[in-house]
Amino acid sequence: MRIHLNLEECLGYGNCVVEAPDLFDLDEDTNKAIVLIENPDDGQLEEARAAVRSCPAAALRLER
């Protein structure tokens, strides 16, 4: 699985960071999400899914 972040849709709410701090951070300059681990391992998939579900801007998705 691969995490896809659409920066044009990201509004910087930071829900992804709360749900998956090992996978996401916020850029200090733009206040938009940064994907720290683009290809999460099996142990991180539930965390990644929770982050995708929590994004109010629907800027995240998981791709195979």
N, CA, C and O atoms as CSV, one atom per row, in Angstrom:
chain,resi,resn,atom,element,x,y,z
A,1,MET,N,N,0.832,-1.182,0.000
A,1,MET,CA,C,0.000,0.000,0.000
A,1,MET,C,C,0.876,1.243,0.000
A,1,MET,O,O,1.985,1.256,0.533
A,2,ARG,N,N,0.340,2.278,-0.612
A,2,ARG,CA,C,1.042,3.554,-0.701
A,2,ARG,C,C,0.090,4.655,-0.262
A,2,ARG,O,O,-1.082,4.655,-0.639
A,3,ILE,N,N,0.587,5.584,0.525
A,3,ILE,CA,C,-0.200,6.731,0.952
A,3,ILE,C,C,-0.092,7.815,-0.112
A,3,ILE,O,O,1.006,8.206,-0.508
A,4,HIS,N,N,-1.236,8.291,-0.565
A,4,HIS,CA,C,-1.267,9.392,-1.531
A,4,HIS,C,C,-1.870,10.605,-0.841
A,4,HIS,O,O,-2.953,10.524,-0.263
A,5,LEU,N,N,-1.167,11.729,-0.903
A,5,LEU,CA,C,-1.615,12.990,-0.320
A,5,LEU,C,C,-1.799,14.004,-1.434
A,5,LEU,O,O,-0.864,14.280,-2.187
A,6,ASN,N,N,-2.994,14.559,-1.543
A,6,ASN,CA,C,-3.264,15.622,-2.504
A,6,ASN,C,C,-3.087,16.953,-1.776
A,6,ASN,O,O,-3.961,17.374,-1.019
A,7,LEU,N,N,-1.961,17.607,-2.007
A,7,LEU,CA,C,-1.656,18.854,-1.306
A,7,LEU,C,C,-2.610,19.986,-1.660
A,7,LEU,O,O,-2.801,20.902,-0.860
A,8,GLU,N,N,-3.207,19.938,-2.834
A,8,GLU,CA,C,-4.166,20.975,-3.205
A,8,GLU,C,C,-5.435,20.883,-2.364
A,8,GLU,O,O,-6.100,21.891,-2.126
A,9,GLU,N,N,-5.770,19.678,-1.917
A,9,GLU,CA,C,-6.968,19.486,-1.103
A,9,GLU,C,C,-6.691,19.588,0.396
A,9,GLU,O,O,-7.609,19.838,1.177
A,10,CYS,N,N,-5.447,19.398,0.800
A,10,CYS,CA,C,-5.089,19.437,2.223
A,10,CYS,C,C,-5.337,20.833,2.788
A,10,CYS,O,O,-4.893,21.832,2.222
A,11,LEU,N,N,-6.053,20.886,3.911
A,11,LEU,CA,C,-6.357,22.159,4.565
A,11,LEU,C,C,-5.612,22.330,5.883
A,11,LEU,O,O,-5.824,23.311,6.595
A,12,GLY,N,N,-4.740,21.379,6.208
A,12,GLY,CA,C,-3.885,21.501,7.379
A,12,GLY,C,C,-4.559,21.281,8.715
A,12,GLY,O,O,-4.100,21.814,9.725
A,13,TYR,N,N,-5.627,20.518,8.753
A,13,TYR,CA,C,-6.302,20.240,10.025
A,13,TYR,C,C,-5.419,19.444,10.978
A,13,TYR,O,O,-5.515,19.619,12.193
A,14,GLY,N,N,-4.569,18.581,10.457
A,14,GLY,CA,C,-3.655,17.807,11.281
A,14,GLY,C,C,-4.241,16.535,11.875
A,14,GLY,O,O,-3.604,15.897,12.713
A,15,ASN,N,N,-5.440,16.156,11.456
A,15,ASN,CA,C,-6.046,14.926,11.968
A,15,ASN,C,C,-5.171,13.717,11.655
A,15,ASN,O,O,-5.091,12.786,12.457
A,16,CYS,N,N,-4.522,13.724,10.506
A,16,CYS,CA,C,-3.658,12.607,10.127
A,16,CYS,C,C,-2.496,12.464,11.098
A,16,CYS,O,O,-2.088,11.349,11.421
A,17,VAL,N,N,-1.964,13.581,11.562
A,17,VAL,CA,C,-0.848,13.558,12.513
A,17,VAL,C,C,-1.308,12.992,13.850
A,17,VAL,O,O,-0.573,12.245,14.497
A,18,VAL,N,N,-2.515,13.342,14.264
A,18,VAL,CA,C,-3.062,12.819,15.519
A,18,VAL,C,C,-3.273,11.310,15.417
A,18,VAL,O,O,-2.938,10.568,16.340
A,19,GLU,N,N,-3.828,10.860,14.295
A,19,GLU,CA,C,-4.119,9.435,14.108
A,19,GLU,C,C,-2.877,8.594,13.834
A,19,GLU,O,O,-2.809,7.436,14.246
A,20,ALA,N,N,-1.900,9.167,13.144
A,20,ALA,CA,C,-0.728,8.394,12.725
A,20,ALA,C,C,0.538,9.265,12.774
A,20,ALA,O,O,1.082,9.622,11.729
A,21,PRO,N,N,1.001,9.604,13.970
A,21,PRO,CA,C,2.162,10.494,14.077
A,21,PRO,C,C,3.461,9.927,13.513
A,21,PRO,O,O,4.390,10.679,13.218
A,22,ASP,N,N,3.530,8.615,13.362
A,22,ASP,CA,C,4.723,8.012,12.760
A,22,ASP,C,C,4.709,8.126,11.240
A,22,ASP,O,O,5.745,7.989,10.589
A,23,LEU,N,N,3.531,8.378,10.681
A,23,LEU,CA,C,3.383,8.423,9.228
A,23,LEU,C,C,3.254,9.831,8.659
A,23,LEU,O,O,3.545,10.059,7.485
A,24,PHE,N,N,2.814,10.782,9.497
A,24,PHE,CA,C,2.537,12.140,9.015
A,24,PHE,C,C,3.110,13.194,9.943
A,24,PHE,O,O,3.334,12.957,11.130
A,25,ASP,N,N,3.340,14.364,9.366
A,25,ASP,CA,C,3.718,15.553,10.117
A,25,ASP,C,C,3.094,16.736,9.394
A,25,ASP,O,O,2.516,16.571,8.319
A,26,LEU,N,N,3.204,17.928,9.972
A,26,LEU,CA,C,2.736,19.144,9.305
A,26,LEU,C,C,3.932,20.001,8.945
A,26,LEU,O,O,4.842,20.182,9.754
A,27,ASP,N,N,3.929,20.526,7.738
A,27,ASP,CA,C,4.973,21.431,7.278
A,27,ASP,C,C,4.810,22.761,8.019
A,27,ASP,O,O,3.723,23.339,8.019
A,28,GLU,N,N,5.866,23.240,8.642
A,28,GLU,CA,C,5.795,24.483,9.415
A,28,GLU,C,C,5.515,25.705,8.548
A,28,GLU,O,O,4.901,26.664,9.016
A,29,ASP,N,N,5.953,25.687,7.300
A,29,ASP,CA,C,5.760,26.838,6.418
A,29,ASP,C,C,4.371,26.887,5.806
A,29,ASP,O,O,3.755,27.951,5.742
A,30,THR,N,N,3.875,25.742,5.356
A,30,THR,CA,C,2.588,25.720,4.658
A,30,THR,C,C,1.438,25.252,5.538
A,30,THR,O,O,0.273,25.441,5.188
A,31,ASN,N,N,1.755,24.643,6.680
A,31,ASN,CA,C,0.763,24.042,7.580
A,31,ASN,C,C,-0.041,22.947,6.890
A,31,ASN,O,O,-1.188,22.688,7.252
A,32,LYS,N,N,0.562,22.311,5.902
A,32,LYS,CA,C,-0.067,21.184,5.214
A,32,LYS,C,C,0.654,19.901,5.607
A,32,LYS,O,O,1.790,19.925,6.080
A,33,ALA,N,N,-0.024,18.798,5.404
A,33,ALA,CA,C,0.523,17.502,5.787
A,33,ALA,C,C,1.760,17.135,4.977
A,33,ALA,O,O,1.935,17.553,3.832
A,34,ILE,N,N,2.597,16.348,5.608
A,34,ILE,CA,C,3.768,15.748,4.992
A,34,ILE,C,C,3.679,14.251,5.264
A,34,ILE,O,O,3.439,13.843,6.400
A,35,VAL,N,N,3.867,13.445,4.252
A,35,VAL,CA,C,3.887,11.997,4.434
A,35,VAL,C,C,5.318,11.604,4.790
A,35,VAL,O,O,6.238,11.795,3.996
A,36,LEU,N,N,5.496,11.059,5.975
A,36,LEU,CA,C,6.824,10.652,6.428
A,36,LEU,C,C,7.202,9.271,5.914
A,36,LEU,O,O,8.362,9.015,5.592
A,37,ILE,N,N,6.211,8.381,5.840
A,37,ILE,CA,C,6.443,7.026,5.344
A,37,ILE,C,C,5.407,6.763,4.261
A,37,ILE,O,O,4.236,6.525,4.554
A,38,GLU,N,N,5.842,6.807,3.024
A,38,GLU,CA,C,4.932,6.674,1.883
A,38,GLU,C,C,4.365,5.262,1.737
A,38,GLU,O,O,3.224,5.088,1.310
A,39,ASN,N,N,5.160,4.264,2.090
A,39,ASN,CA,C,4.744,2.862,1.973
A,39,ASN,C,C,4.754,2.214,3.352
A,39,ASN,O,O,5.740,1.586,3.736
A,40,PRO,N,N,3.660,2.361,4.098
A,40,PRO,CA,C,3.630,1.783,5.447
A,40,PRO,C,C,3.689,0.267,5.410
A,40,PRO,O,O,3.183,-0.369,4.485
A,41,ASP,N,N,4.317,-0.304,6.437
A,41,ASP,CA,C,4.377,-1.766,6.509
A,41,ASP,C,C,3.052,-2.297,7.069
A,41,ASP,O,O,2.180,-1.519,7.459
A,42,ASP,N,N,2.912,-3.591,7.105
A,42,ASP,CA,C,1.653,-4.210,7.534
A,42,ASP,C,C,1.229,-3.752,8.926
A,42,ASP,O,O,0.036,-3.608,9.193
A,43,GLY,N,N,2.176,-3.526,9.798
A,43,GLY,CA,C,1.870,-3.101,11.157
A,43,GLY,C,C,1.384,-1.666,11.251
A,43,GLY,O,O,0.843,-1.266,12.282
A,44,GLN,N,N,1.565,-0.886,10.197
A,44,GLN,CA,C,1.153,0.521,10.183
A,44,GLN,C,C,-0.104,0.765,9.352
A,44,GLN,O,O,-0.598,1.891,9.289
A,45,LEU,N,N,-0.619,-0.274,8.721
A,45,LEU,CA,C,-1.754,-0.074,7.819
A,45,LEU,C,C,-3.012,0.410,8.525
A,45,LEU,O,O,-3.720,1.267,7.995
A,46,GLU,N,N,-3.303,-0.113,9.693
A,46,GLU,CA,C,-4.508,0.341,10.392
A,46,GLU,C,C,-4.382,1.802,10.788
A,46,GLU,O,O,-5.354,2.555,10.723
A,47,GLU,N,N,-3.192,2.198,11.195
A,47,GLU,CA,C,-2.920,3.600,11.519
A,47,GLU,C,C,-3.118,4.472,10.272
A,47,GLU,O,O,-3.715,5.546,10.352
A,48,ALA,N,N,-2.626,4.015,9.145
A,48,ALA,CA,C,-2.779,4.755,7.881
A,48,ALA,C,C,-4.251,4.855,7.497
A,48,ALA,O,O,-4.712,5.915,7.073
A,49,ARG,N,N,-4.983,3.769,7.640
A,49,ARG,CA,C,-6.417,3.789,7.324
A,49,ARG,C,C,-7.173,4.764,8.230
A,49,ARG,O,O,-8.064,5.479,7.771
A,50,ALA,N,N,-6.819,4.789,9.504
A,50,ALA,CA,C,-7.456,5.716,10.442
A,50,ALA,C,C,-7.178,7.160,10.044
A,50,ALA,O,O,-8.062,8.012,10.143
A,51,ALA,N,N,-5.967,7.438,9.599
A,51,ALA,CA,C,-5.619,8.790,9.158
A,51,ALA,C,C,-6.433,9.183,7.933
A,51,ALA,O,O,-6.934,10.304,7.853
A,52,VAL,N,N,-6.565,8.274,6.985
A,52,VAL,CA,C,-7.351,8.547,5.772
A,52,VAL,C,C,-8.800,8.835,6.156
A,52,VAL,O,O,-9.395,9.791,5.657
A,53,ARG,N,N,-9.363,8.030,7.026
A,53,ARG,CA,C,-10.756,8.223,7.454
A,53,ARG,C,C,-10.946,9.538,8.200
A,53,ARG,O,O,-12.019,10.136,8.123
A,54,SER,N,N,-9.940,9.992,8.911
A,54,SER,CA,C,-10.071,11.177,9.756
A,54,SER,C,C,-9.900,12.492,9.009
A,54,SER,O,O,-10.175,13.553,9.570
A,55,CYS,N,N,-9.457,12.450,7.768
A,55,CYS,CA,C,-9.176,13.684,7.021
A,55,CYS,C,C,-10.482,14.347,6.565
A,55,CYS,O,O,-11.170,13.813,5.696
A,56,PRO,N,N,-10.832,15.510,7.144
A,56,PRO,CA,C,-12.087,16.167,6.762
A,56,PRO,C,C,-12.059,16.730,5.336
A,56,PRO,O,O,-13.112,16.985,4.751
A,57,ALA,N,N,-10.875,16.922,4.783
A,57,ALA,CA,C,-10.755,17.465,3.431
A,57,ALA,C,C,-10.663,16.358,2.370
A,57,ALA,O,O,-10.617,16.642,1.173
A,58,ALA,N,N,-10.636,15.108,2.813
A,58,ALA,CA,C,-10.496,13.954,1.911
A,58,ALA,C,C,-9.271,14.090,1.006
A,58,ALA,O,O,-9.317,13.778,-0.184
A,59,ALA,N,N,-8.180,14.563,1.602
A,59,ALA,CA,C,-6.937,14.770,0.849
A,59,ALA,C,C,-6.036,13.541,0.846
A,59,ALA,O,O,-5.002,13.533,0.178
A,60,LEU,N,N,-6.413,12.513,1.579
A,60,LEU,CA,C,-5.597,11.297,1.693
A,60,LEU,C,C,-6.332,10.103,1.115
A,60,LEU,O,O,-7.558,10.007,1.167
A,61,ARG,N,N,-5.530,9.189,0.558
A,61,ARG,CA,C,-6.082,7.892,0.146
A,61,ARG,C,C,-4.948,6.877,0.130
A,61,ARG,O,O,-3.772,7.224,0.029
A,62,LEU,N,N,-5.339,5.626,0.233
A,62,LEU,CA,C,-4.384,4.528,0.146
A,62,LEU,C,C,-4.513,3.906,-1.228
A,62,LEU,O,O,-5.620,3.652,-1.702
A,63,GLU,N,N,-3.378,3.660,-1.868
A,63,GLU,CA,C,-3.354,3.046,-3.195
A,63,GLU,C,C,-2.604,1.726,-3.107
A,63,GLU,O,O,-1.671,1.575,-2.318
A,64,ARG,N,N,-3.022,0.784,-3.923
A,64,ARG,CA,C,-2.303,-0.497,-3.986
A,64,ARG,C,C,-1.189,-0.420,-4.971
A,64,ARG,O,O,-0.468,-1.399,-5.166
